[in-house]
Amino acid sequence: MCSGAAFVDFDGDGRLDVYLVNGSRLGGFPPGREPRDRLYRNLGGGRFQDVTDRAGLGDPEWGHGVSWGDYDNDGDPDLYVTNWGPNRLYRNNGDGTFTDVARAAGVDDRGWGTSSAFADYDNDGDLDLYVANYIRFDPERTPRPGENRFCRYMGLDVMCGPRGLEGETDRLYRNDGNGRFTDITAAAGMHMEPGYYGLGVVWGDIDADGDLDLYVANDSEPNLLYRNDGDGTFTDVGYASGVALNEAGREQAGMGVDFGDYDNDLDLDLFVTNFSQDTNTLYENLGGGRFADRTSLRNLGASSLPYLGWGTAFFDPDNDGFLDLFIANGHVYSGIDRLGIGTTYPEKNQLFRNLGGRRFAEVTDAAGPGLQVERVSRGAAFGDYDDDGDVDVLVVNVNAPPTLLRNEAANRNAWIRFRLRGTRSNRDGFGAKVLVEAGGRKYYAEAKSASSILSQNDPRVHFGLGEGVERVERVEIRWPSGAVQVLTDLPARKLHLVTEP
């Protein structure tokens, strides 16, 4: 399958550290030689130090995803790791070490966990947790490659699934505020039996009603958009909203996901990466809870057909004020090259520049040597690890070291960044809505935890402002608690720490 990565400042020194999840293989490894997750502390100056052992981490399970969130509101980020096997919840002890409290907290799900994301869905001031699950996998009972029609692809004998295998139910855990969580999946209206093949998840208020909704990308099944009904329950409105299928009315093999306002109309649009010989999908938010598939119209269709996309994000690497798109690619079938269809096992990752919110242009070949290398990529995380004002990218690769892409944008475009600290709201400020007015333009973003696939980005909220903007006229922050905070005349090119009033 794959694994992910996360940018996070786990020790509160102001620099983004890195957590990397490691997978495994069916045959296993000799005792003591299992791949283990890694935590790297950012020392500054472009250097990192492996502090895994010192931190009490190094999970040896078959790892997949990672998300961070201050679930106990004590001021430091805690860590959730999904596995094939028991998931882990590492409580940050505040001294550079962590303690696994997953079992005591009630979140040690033993299925095949994929992406997870913290969010305060009930606006009670603490972070809840959604965990996507994939399949009920038993290597002793799974058909062998080529054994049935679900184990073949265009004449190749391949690893079976996901179709033909039983899906696993996702989980929603409500934070009880006492260090424990309660599984409320069924009570919230989210239980599906058999489950779908969940991969990517992202929270966002898509209908602007003040509570967080949830999008789940499923492999080879319709995707789900859970509208938050505001009473502790959710309704799947994927079909009604136009985001369960593509414009041809077909389900796709959803992988990575992100919400972002690519057209600067002050609402959240949606991007989903998919399998090869199919397009990735851009859904434009039309308002009123409706979306439209704009993939072809915005020039994102044909260029994605040969690729199998995974990690992704709306982000602004050139700080021009329009959100671009990055896609991490890599196939799952090592023999795909033999088919001669233009698809390969290792693939280039892709970068698409947003041209004024009207269409996208692929600029991969012009983006420097870091994007000219073919890898079998999976998770991707986005954050300014060197604090030079532009967003960098970290990509996880199969059977290869990760790729850290340092952004060397050579322009004078301005930017502004916010680190949010909740008081009545959750400490991370996840779910806060930030509206920026600068240089005659308006920009909108929401603070969120995990997205992409199996990964989490820099939690600070970043805006590119374009050229010639040195001050920001107005910033409005709508906190999950309902508090509204207005800041005026802020300097650009600076990180601002904002505490909820």
ZAMARGU-4260 file (C-alpha; in steps of 0.2 Angstrom, whole numbers, plus 5000, padded with zeros to 4 digits):
<rodrens>
0) 5000/5000/5000 | 5009/5016/5006 | 5013/5027/5020 | 5013/5045/5025 | 5023/5059/5033
5) 5019/5074/5044 | 5026/5091/5047 | 5024/5097/5065 | 5033/5107/5079 | 5032/5094/5092
10) 5044/5102/5104 | 5037/5120/5103 | 5053/5128/5097 | 5045/5136/5082 | 5053/5125/5069
15) 5044/5111/5059 | 5049/5094/5063 | 5046/5078/5053 | 5037/5062/5057 | 5039/5047/5044
20) 5028/5032/5044 | 5036/5015/5038 | 5027/5001/5030 | 5032/4983/5030 | 5031/4967/5019
25) 5020/4952/5020 | 5035/4940/5024 | 5040/4951/5039 | 5057/4955/5045 | 5069/4946/5057
30) 5066/4952/5075 | 5075/4968/5079 | 5076/4973/5060 | 5058/4978/5057 | 5056/4995/5049
35) 5051/5008/5062 | 5043/5025/5061 | 5055/5040/5063 | 5054/5057/5071 | 5066/5070/5065
40) 5069/5086/5075 | 5073/5101/5065 | 5089/5109/5071 | 5088/5124/5059 | 5100/5128/5045
45) 5093/5114/5034 | 5098/5100/5046 | 5087/5087/5055 | 5092/5075/5070 | 5084/5057/5072
50) 5076/5058/5090 | 5065/5043/5088 | 5073/5033/5102 | 5075/5047/5114 | 5056/5052/5111
55) 5050/5034/5115 | 5043/5032/5098 | 5048/5020/5083 | 5032/5010/5081 | 5037/4993/5073
60) 5019/4989/5066 | 5015/4989/5048 | 5012/5008/5047 | 5002/5018/5036 | 4996/5036/5041
65) 4999/5049/5053 | 4990/5064/5061 | 4994/5076/5075 | 4982/5086/5086 | 4982/5092/5104
70) 4968/5081/5110 | 4971/5085/5128 | 4973/5104/5126 | 4989/5105/5136 | 4998/5115/5123
75) 5008/5102/5114 | 5003/5091/5099 | 5000/5073/5101 | 5002/5059/5088 | 4990/5046/5080
80) 4997/5033/5069 | 4987/5020/5059 | 4993/5003/5056 | 4988/4986/5049 | 4986/4981/5067
85) 4983/4991/5082 | 4984/5010/5080 | 4994/5021/5092 | 4990/5037/5101 | 5006/5045/5108
90) 5002/5058/5121 | 5016/5071/5120 | 5023/5073/5138 | 5030/5090/5135 | 5048/5085/5138
95) 5052/5078/5121 | 5045/5061/5125 | 5029/5052/5121 | 5018/5039/5129 | 5007/5027/5119
100) 4989/5029/5127 | 4979/5021/5113 | 4972/5007/5123 | 4967/5018/5138 | 4960/5031/5127
105) 4949/5018/5117 | 4957/5022/5100 | 4968/5006/5097 | 4958/5000/5082 | 4965/4984/5075
110) 4959/4985/5057 | 4968/4991/5042 | 4969/5010/5046 | 4974/5022/5033 | 4971/5041/5034
115) 4965/5049/5050 | 4961/5067/5055 | 4958/5077/5071 | 4943/5089/5071 | 4931/5097/5083
120) 4915/5091/5074 | 4904/5096/5089 | 4912/5112/5093 | 4914/5108/5112 | 4932/5114/5113
125) 4942/5097/5111 | 4947/5087/5096 | 4938/5072/5090 | 4946/5059/5078 | 4940/5051/5062
130) 4950/5035/5056 | 4947/5028/5038 | 4949/5010/5036 | 4953/5000/5021 | 4950/4981/5020
135) 4948/4966/5032 | 4964/4958/5027 | 4970/4941/5031 | 4985/4936/5021 | 4981/4917/5024
140) 4964/4919/5016 | 4967/4932/5002 | 4967/4925/4985 | 4984/4924/4976 | 4988/4935/4961
145) 4979/4929/4946 | 4967/4918/4955 | 4951/4927/4951 | 4946/4942/4941 | 4949/4954/4955
150) 4967/4948/4955 | 4971/4953/4937 | 4974/4970/4928 | 4974/4972/4909 | 4981/4954/4908
155) 4993/4956/4923 | 4992/4944/4938 | 4992/4957/4952 | 4989/4958/4971 | 4970/4956/4974
160) 4959/4970/4979 | 4951/4980/4984 | 4936/4974/4975 | 4933/4956/4979 | 4939/4959/4997
165) 4928/4964/5012 | 4929/4983/5016 | 4932/4989/5034 | 4921/5001/5043 | 4928/5019/5046
170) 4927/5025/5064 | 4922/5042/5072 | 4928/5044/5090 | 4921/5058/5101 | 4933/5066/5113
175) 4925/5064/5130 | 4937/5077/5138 | 4944/5065/5151 | 4958/5057/5141 | 4946/5045/5133
180) 4936/5044/5117 | 4920/5035/5113 | 4916/5026/5096 | 4901/5035/5090 | 4902/5029/5072
185) 4884/5021/5072 | 4876/5034/5083 | 4883/5048/5071 | 4875/5039/5056 | 4892/5034/5048
190) 4892/5015/5051 | 4892/5006/5034 | 4892/4987/5033 | 4902/4981/5024 | 4913/4996/5024
195) 4920/5005/5010 | 4938/5005/5005 | 4943/5022/5014 | 4959/5031/5010 | 4960/5050/5010
200) 4950/5061/5023 | 4949/5079/5025 | 4938/5090/5036 | 4930/5107/5031 | 4915/5118/5032
205) 4909/5116/5014 | 4891/5123/5017 | 4897/5138/5028 | 4885/5133/5042 | 4898/5134/5056
210) 4902/5116/5059 | 4914/5104/5050 | 4909/5092/5037 | 4920/5077/5031 | 4925/5071/5014
215) 4931/5053/5012 | 4940/5046/4996 | 4936/5028/4994 | 4946/5016/4982 | 4935/5009/4968
220) 4919/5015/4977 | 4909/5031/4977 | 4916/5044/4988 | 4907/5051/5004 | 4903/5069/5009
225) 4896/5068/5027 | 4887/5084/5030 | 4887/5089/5049 | 4869/5091/5054 | 4874/5100/5070
230) 4866/5088/5082 | 4880/5075/5083 | 4874/5066/5067 | 4880/5066/5049 | 4871/5063/5033
235) 4880/5057/5017 | 4876/5070/5004 | 4890/5064/4991 | 4878/5060/4977 | 4867/5075/4981
240) 4882/5087/4981 | 4890/5080/4965 | 4906/5074/4973 | 4902/5055/4975 | 4906/5052/4956
245) 4915/5061/4942 | 4906/5071/4928 | 4903/5054/4918 | 4894/5047/4933 | 4907/5034/4937
250) 4915/5030/4954 | 4934/5032/4954 | 4948/5025/4964 | 4950/5040/4976 | 4967/5041/4985
255) 4972/5059/4991 | 4961/5073/4995 | 4961/5092/4999 | 4950/5107/5002 | 4956/5124/4996
260) 4949/5140/4988 | 4958/5139/4971 | 4947/5152/4962 | 4947/5164/4977 | 4928/5165/4978
265) 4929/5162/4997 | 4923/5145/4998 | 4931/5127/4999 | 4934/5118/4982 | 4939/5100/4982
270) 4953/5090/4973 | 4954/5071/4973 | 4968/5060/4966 | 4964/5044/4957 | 4970/5028/4948
275) 4979/5028/4932 | 4969/5028/4915 | 4957/5039/4924 | 4958/5058/4928 | 4961/5066/4945
280) 4945/5076/4949 | 4943/5095/4953 | 4926/5099/4961 | 4921/5117/4961 | 4910/5123/4975
285) 4895/5132/4968 | 4887/5136/4984 | 4872/5129/4992 | 4880/5113/4995 | 4883/5109/4977
290) 4899/5105/4967 | 4903/5103/4949 | 4917/5093/4941 | 4928/5106/4933 | 4943/5094/4929
295) 4943/5096/4910 | 4937/5114/4910 | 4952/5118/4921 | 4965/5108/4911 | 4968/5095/4924
300) 4961/5080/4915 | 4972/5073/4901 | 4988/5076/4909 | 4984/5065/4924 | 4978/5050/4914
305) 4995/5040/4914 | 4998/5043/4932 | 4992/5035/4948 | 4990/5049/4960 | 4992/5049/4979
310) 4997/5063/4991 | 4991/5081/4985 | 4988/5098/4991 | 4981/5115/4986 | 4996/5126/4991
315) 5004/5142/4984 | 5023/5139/4982 | 5025/5155/4972 | 5015/5166/4984 | 5006/5174/4969
320) 4989/5172/4978 | 4982/5158/4969 | 4983/5140/4975 | 4993/5128/4964 | 4992/5109/4965
325) 5005/5096/4968 | 5002/5077/4965 | 5013/5063/4971 | 5013/5048/4959 | 5018/5030/4958
330) 5009/5014/4953 | 5005/4999/4963 | 5008/4986/4950 | 5027/4983/4947 | 5024/4975/4930
335) 5013/4989/4923 | 5028/4995/4912 | 5026/4979/4902 | 5009/4984/4895 | 5016/4998/4884
340) 5001/5010/4888 | 5012/5025/4894 | 5010/5021/4912 | 5026/5015/4922 | 5029/5009/4940
345) 5040/5024/4945 | 5033/5040/4939 | 5036/5059/4940 | 5027/5069/4953 | 5018/5084/4946
350) 5015/5102/4949 | 5001/5112/4941 | 5002/5131/4942 | 4985/5141/4944 | 4983/5154/4931
355) 4972/5167/4939 | 4959/5154/4946 | 4953/5150/4928 | 4964/5135/4923 | 4979/5126/4928
360) 4995/5123/4918 | 5007/5109/4921 | 5025/5116/4925 | 5033/5100/4931 | 5047/5101/4919
365) 5051/5119/4923 | 5050/5116/4942 | 5068/5111/4944 | 5078/5094/4946 | 5068/5089/4961
370) 5053/5085/4950 | 5063/5076/4936 | 5066/5060/4946 | 5054/5046/4944 | 5049/5037/4960
375) 5035/5026/4967 | 5028/5040/4978 | 5014/5039/4990 | 5011/5051/5005 | 5015/5070/5004
380) 5016/5083/5017 | 5018/5102/5014 | 5026/5115/5025 | 5039/5129/5026 | 5053/5118/5035
385) 5066/5132/5033 | 5055/5147/5037 | 5060/5157/5022 | 5042/5161/5017 | 5038/5148/5004
390) 5031/5131/5006 | 5041/5115/5004 | 5036/5097/5000 | 5040/5081/5008 | 5036/5065/4998
395) 5036/5047/5005 | 5043/5034/4992 | 5041/5015/4991 | 5057/5006/4995 | 5067/5022/4994
400) 5071/5037/5005 | 5059/5051/5006 | 5061/5066/4995 | 5062/5083/5003 | 5059/5096/4990
405) 5065/5113/4995 | 5056/5128/4988 | 5068/5140/4979 | 5055/5152/4972 | 5065/5167/4965
410) 5051/5180/4966 | 5047/5195/4976 | 5029/5190/4980 | 5024/5193/4998 | 5015/5181/5010
415) 5008/5181/5028 | 5006/5166/5040 | 4996/5163/5056 | 4998/5151/5070 | 4982/5150/5079
420) 4980/5146/5098 | 4962/5142/5104 | 4956/5146/5121 | 4938/5142/5121 | 4940/5133/5105
425) 4952/5118/5103 | 4970/5123/5106 | 4976/5120/5088 | 4962/5131/5081 | 4957/5117/5069
430) 4941/5123/5060 | 4945/5141/5062 | 4941/5152/5046 | 4953/5165/5041 | 4948/5179/5029
435) 4962/5190/5023 | 4961/5207/5013 | 4976/5213/5005 | 4981/5222/4989 | 4963/5223/4983
440) 4960/5205/4985 | 4952/5193/4997 | 4958/5176/5002 | 4950/5162/5012 | 4957/5147/5021
445) 4952/5135/5036 | 4964/5129/5049 | 4964/5110/5047 | 4973/5094/5053 | 4977/5080/5041
450) 4973/5079/5022 | 4983/5073/5007 | 4984/5055/5010 | 4990/5047/5026 | 4999/5064/5030
455) 4998/5080/5038 | 5004/5097/5033 | 5011/5112/5043 | 4996/5117/5053 | 5000/5136/5052
460) 4989/5145/5039 | 4998/5152/5025 | 4993/5165/5012 | 5003/5171/4996 | 4999/5189/4993
465) 5007/5193/4976 | 5019/5207/4972 | 5020/5224/4980 | 5010/5220/4996 | 5019/5224/5012
470) 5004/5226/5023 | 4988/5217/5026 | 4973/5228/5028 | 4962/5216/5037 | 4961/5199/5044
475) 4945/5191/5051 | 4946/5175/5061 | 4930/5165/5065 | 4934/5153/5078 | 4925/5136/5081
480) 4918/5143/5097 | 4909/5157/5088 | 4921/5171/5093 | 4925/5183/5079 | 4942/5192/5079
485) 4947/5206/5068 | 4965/5212/5065 | 4971/5226/5055 | 4986/5233/5047 | 4997/5218/5049
490) 5015/5217/5041 | 5017/5205/5027 | 5032/5192/5026 | 5029/5187/5044 | 5022/5174/5055
495) 5009/5180/5067 | 5004/5171/5083 | 4985/5174/5086 | 4977/5169/5102 | 4958/5167/5103
500) 4950/5182/5113
</rodrens>
